Amino acid sequence: MASAYNLKIIACNGVFFDGDCESLIFPGTDGQIEIMNHHETMTGVIEIGEIKYKTPDQEWHRAVISDGLLTVYKDGSVKLIVYSCEKPENIDTFRAQEALERAQEQLRQKQSIQEYHISTANMARAMARLKGAGKSPNL
């Protein structure tokens, strides 16, 4: 049996999860990364997508997150700080589809580099929310 560590997931609207965890899988810049107990201390970037974490009751939980930062501390605890985090069943797929369509329309418009990056981030977030909710985006 794997031993647990404290995982804290913080989003702009509050603490999403704070409890024991045996495994965390998150999207990093180089693909999926797994954090288990006794992981080396580190700070890394989290990409927009879906995370999975396993609690000591052996149940896997899923959440759709925006980009953010992850830190593994010397005491073994792990903290994720993200802009948004939501359970797939709480995603409003109608709003997510509208956000995707808005971002796609903005990308068709002439815009500055900064506006382009904002639009692509909005599109990635909307697509991740739709995928996490089990609805494939209309591309």
Solvent accessible surface area in square Angstrom, and as a share of the most:
residue,aa,sasa,rsa
1,M,212,0.94
2,A,42,0.33
3,S,59,0.38
4,A,40,0.31
5,Y,12,0.05
6,N,60,0.31
7,L,0,0.00
8,K,60,0.25
9,I,0,0.00
10,I,46,0.24
11,A,7,0.05
12,C,98,0.59
13,N,139,0.71
14,G,33,0.32
15,V,86,0.49
16,F,52,0.22
17,F,42,0.18
18,D,82,0.42
19,G,19,0.18
20,D,79,0.41
21,C,0,0.00
22,E,3,0.01
23,S,3,0.02
24,L,0,0.00
25,I,36,0.18
26,F,1,0.00
27,P,13,0.08
28,G,7,0.07
29,T,94,0.55
30,D,139,0.72
31,G,37,0.35
32,Q,125,0.55
33,I,57,0.29
34,E,77,0.34
35,I,1,0.00
36,M,96,0.43
37,N,37,0.19
38,H,160,0.71
39,H,61,0.27
40,E,141,0.63
41,T,64,0.37
42,M,59,0.27
43,T,93,0.54
44,G,15,0.14
45,V,77,0.44
46,I,0,0.00
47,E,66,0.30
48,I,41,0.21
49,G,14,0.13
50,E,56,0.25
51,I,0,0.00
52,K,76,0.32
53,Y,10,0.04
54,K,42,0.18
55,T,14,0.08
56,P,53,0.33
57,D,99,0.51
58,Q,95,0.42
59,E,94,0.42
60,W,109,0.38
61,H,59,0.26
62,R,104,0.38
63,A,0,0.00
64,V,5,0.03
65,I,2,0.01
66,S,3,0.02
67,D,75,0.39
68,G,19,0.18
69,L,93,0.46
70,L,0,0.00
71,T,32,0.19
72,V,3,0.02
73,Y,90,0.34
74,K,193,0.82
75,D,121,0.63
76,G,16,0.16
77,S,25,0.16
78,V,2,0.01
79,K,61,0.26
80,L,0,0.00
81,I,94,0.48
82,V,6,0.03
83,Y,139,0.53
84,S,20,0.13
85,C,12,0.07
86,E,34,0.15
87,K,92,0.39
88,P,12,0.08
89,E,136,0.61
90,N,100,0.51
91,I,14,0.07
92,D,62,0.32
93,T,39,0.22
94,F,145,0.60
95,R,147,0.54
96,A,0,0.00
97,Q,32,0.14
98,E,67,0.30
99,A,26,0.20
100,L,0,0.00
101,E,86,0.38
102,R,139,0.51
103,A,2,0.01
104,Q,32,0.14
105,E,77,0.35
106,Q,78,0.35
107,L,50,0.25
108,R,168,0.61
109,Q,96,0.43
110,K,205,0.87
111,Q,50,0.22
112,S,60,0.39
113,I,130,0.66
114,Q,133,0.59
115,E,88,0.39
116,Y,100,0.38
117,H,107,0.48
118,I,92,0.47
119,S,3,0.02
120,T,40,0.23
121,A,47,0.36
122,N,68,0.35
123,M,48,0.21
124,A,41,0.32
125,R,74,0.27
126,A,3,0.02
127,M,56,0.25
128,A,16,0.12
129,R,14,0.05
130,L,3,0.02
131,K,158,0.67
132,G,3,0.03
133,A,28,0.22
134,G,66,0.63
135,K,108,0.46
136,S,95,0.62
137,P,32,0.20
138,N,106,0.54
139,L,148,0.73
